């Protein structure tokens, strides 16, 4: 599998796991807790495969940056958490940074 697709899978698995972490209510609810463990396991496994190809700095920047944006959107959608203008601007800057890393950086492993 392409390293970038593996990274996307790692990000999605991490967002699912983090969303379920809230739903697990401190690991007192079985199925959300199971989703947390499986989600983080899949995420870190895929991340370990990605690091064979893409440098760790680029990998972590993309993983954490997109993860922040996606988990914020998931929290808004699933749990009704609000996103203010400053939050939207901040997420836009994060996304812009990820784009700059991928489009302009020569250390991205492409």
C-alpha positions in Angstrom: 0.0 0.0 0.0 1.2 3.5 -0.7 2.7 5.2 2.3 0.4 8.3 1.9 -2.6 6.0 2.0 -1.2 4.3 5.1 -0.8 7.7 6.7 -4.4 8.6 5.9 -5.5 5.3 7.4 -3.4 6.0 10.5 -5.0 9.5 10.8 -8.6 8.2 10.4 -8.0 5.3 12.9 -6.6 7.8 15.4 -9.6 10.2 15.0 -12.0 7.3 15.4 -10.1 6.1 18.5 -10.0 9.6 20.0 -13.7 10.1 19.4 -14.4 6.7 21.1 -12.2 7.7 24.0 -14.7 10.3 25.0 -17.6 7.9 24.5 -15.8 5.3 26.6 -16.5 7.5 29.7 -13.2 6.7 31.3 -13.1 3.1 30.0 -16.3 2.3 31.8 -18.2 1.5 28.6 -17.0 -1.7 26.9 -17.5 -1.2 23.2 -16.2 2.4 23.0 -13.2 1.2 25.0 -12.6 -1.7 22.5 -12.8 0.8 19.6 -10.2 3.0 21.4 -7.7 0.1 21.7 -8.3 -1.2 18.2 -8.2 2.3 16.7 -5.0 3.3 18.3 -3.4 -0.1 17.5 -4.3 0.3 13.8 -3.1 3.9 13.8 0.3 3.2 15.3 0.8 0.1 13.2 0.1 2.1 10.0 2.3 4.9 11.3 5.2 2.5 11.8 4.8 1.4 8.2 4.7 4.9 7.0 8.0 5.7 8.7 9.8 3.2 6.5 9.2 5.6 3.6 8.3 9.1 4.8 10.6 11.0 7.2 9.4 11.1 10.8 9.1 15.0 10.9 6.9 15.1 7.8 4.9 12.1 8.9 4.3 13.5 12.4 3.4 17.0 11.0 0.8 15.6 8.7 -0.5 13.0 11.2 -0.9 15.5 14.0 -2.0 18.4 11.8 -4.8 16.6 10.0 -5.6 14.7 13.2 -6.2 18.0 15.0 -8.5 19.3 12.3 -10.5 16.0 11.9 -10.9 15.4 15.6 -12.2 19.0 16.1 -14.7 18.4 13.3 -15.7 15.0 14.8 -16.2 16.6 18.2 -18.4 19.2 16.7 -20.4 16.7 14.8 -20.6 13.9 17.4 -20.6 15.9 20.7 -21.9 19.3 19.7 -18.7 21.1 20.7 -18.4 24.5 19.3 -15.7 25.9 17.0 -15.2 29.7 17.1 -13.6 31.9 14.5 -10.2 31.7 16.1 -10.4 27.9 16.1 -11.4 27.9 12.4 -8.5 30.3 11.5 -6.1 28.1 13.5 -7.2 24.9 11.7 -6.8 26.7 8.4 -3.3 27.6 9.3 -2.6 24.0 10.3 -3.9 22.8 7.0 -1.9 25.4 5.2 1.2 24.2 6.9 0.5 20.6 5.9 0.1 21.7 2.3 3.3 23.7 2.4 5.2 20.7 3.8 3.8 18.4 1.1 4.1 20.8 -1.9 7.2 22.7 -1.2 9.4 20.6 1.1 12.1 18.6 -0.4 12.4 16.3 2.6 9.0 14.8 2.2 10.2 11.5 0.8 8.4 11.9 -2.5 
